[in-house]
Every structure is written in C-alpha cells, then in structure tokens.
Amino acid sequence: MGDRKATLTDTSYPFEFTVPLPVGAASFDFEVLGVTPSGEKQSSGAAVLQR
C-alpha cells in the first residue's frame, strides 16, 4: 500500500472495484480511466477519499 499503484480492470457493467487498504488508513487516492465505445480515452482526474 502506501505509494503503491495498481490497476484494476472490470469489463462488464456494473463496474465495481474493491481495494484493500491497510488498517488505520486515513485516505485513498485514486483515478478512474475509461475508454468510450469510439475509442476516446477519458479520465476522472485525481481524487481522494478520506475518513
């Protein structure tokens, strides 16, 4: 965890992800990347979830 980066892929709707966090983690930084049916890449931009 810490500054570790990982890629999770889900190709079927609904798109759901579970990310294991260490006990006591106060925040989780993430970005959602996707590709439209026409091939255009899109990004949510960086985001943070905090307790």
CNS distance restraints for C-alpha pairs under 8 A (distance, minus, plus):
assign (resid   1 and name CA) (resid   5 and name CA) 7.91 0.50 0.50
assign (resid   1 and name CA) (resid  21 and name CA) 6.98 0.50 0.50
assign (resid   1 and name CA) (resid  22 and name CA) 6.99 0.50 0.50
assign (resid   8 and name CA) (resid  17 and name CA) 7.27 0.50 0.50
assign (resid  10 and name CA) (resid  15 and name CA) 5.86 0.50 0.50
assign (resid  10 and name CA) (resid  16 and name CA) 7.15 0.50 0.50
assign (resid  10 and name CA) (resid  17 and name CA) 7.74 0.50 0.50
assign (resid  11 and name CA) (resid  15 and name CA) 7.27 0.50 0.50
assign (resid  21 and name CA) (resid  25 and name CA) 6.43 0.50 0.50
assign (resid  26 and name CA) (resid  50 and name CA) 5.75 0.50 0.50
assign (resid  26 and name CA) (resid  51 and name CA) 5.47 0.50 0.50
assign (resid  27 and name CA) (resid  48 and name CA) 6.66 0.50 0.50
assign (resid  27 and name CA) (resid  49 and name CA) 5.46 0.50 0.50
assign (resid  27 and name CA) (resid  50 and name CA) 4.21 0.50 0.50
assign (resid  27 and name CA) (resid  51 and name CA) 6.32 0.50 0.50
assign (resid  28 and name CA) (resid  48 and name CA) 5.55 0.50 0.50
assign (resid  28 and name CA) (resid  49 and name CA) 5.16 0.50 0.50
assign (resid  28 and name CA) (resid  50 and name CA) 6.50 0.50 0.50
assign (resid  29 and name CA) (resid  46 and name CA) 7.13 0.50 0.50
assign (resid  29 and name CA) (resid  47 and name CA) 5.76 0.50 0.50
assign (resid  29 and name CA) (resid  48 and name CA) 4.38 0.50 0.50
assign (resid  29 and name CA) (resid  49 and name CA) 6.48 0.50 0.50
assign (resid  30 and name CA) (resid  46 and name CA) 5.86 0.50 0.50
assign (resid  30 and name CA) (resid  47 and name CA) 5.42 0.50 0.50
assign (resid  30 and name CA) (resid  48 and name CA) 6.24 0.50 0.50
assign (resid  31 and name CA) (resid  43 and name CA) 7.08 0.50 0.50
assign (resid  31 and name CA) (resid  44 and name CA) 5.92 0.50 0.50
assign (resid  31 and name CA) (resid  45 and name CA) 5.64 0.50 0.50
assign (resid  31 and name CA) (resid  46 and name CA) 4.84 0.50 0.50
assign (resid  31 and name CA) (resid  47 and name CA) 6.09 0.50 0.50
assign (resid  32 and name CA) (resid  43 and name CA) 5.76 0.50 0.50
assign (resid  32 and name CA) (resid  44 and name CA) 5.24 0.50 0.50
assign (resid  32 and name CA) (resid  45 and name CA) 7.14 0.50 0.50
assign (resid  33 and name CA) (resid  41 and name CA) 7.28 0.50 0.50
assign (resid  33 and name CA) (resid  42 and name CA) 5.79 0.50 0.50
assign (resid  33 and name CA) (resid  43 and name CA) 4.48 0.50 0.50
assign (resid  33 and name CA) (resid  44 and name CA) 6.49 0.50 0.50
assign (resid  34 and name CA) (resid  41 and name CA) 5.79 0.50 0.50
assign (resid  34 and name CA) (resid  42 and name CA) 5.21 0.50 0.50
assign (resid  34 and name CA) (resid  43 and name CA) 6.35 0.50 0.50
assign (resid  35 and name CA) (resid  39 and name CA) 5.57 0.50 0.50
assign (resid  35 and name CA) (resid  40 and name CA) 5.41 0.50 0.50
assign (resid  35 and name CA) (resid  41 and name CA) 4.46 0.50 0.50
assign (resid  35 and name CA) (resid  42 and name CA) 6.01 0.50 0.50
assign (resid  36 and name CA) (resid  40 and name CA) 5.19 0.50 0.50
assign (resid  36 and name CA) (resid  41 and name CA) 6.52 0.50 0.50
assign (resid  36 and name CA) (resid  42 and name CA) 7.50 0.50 0.50
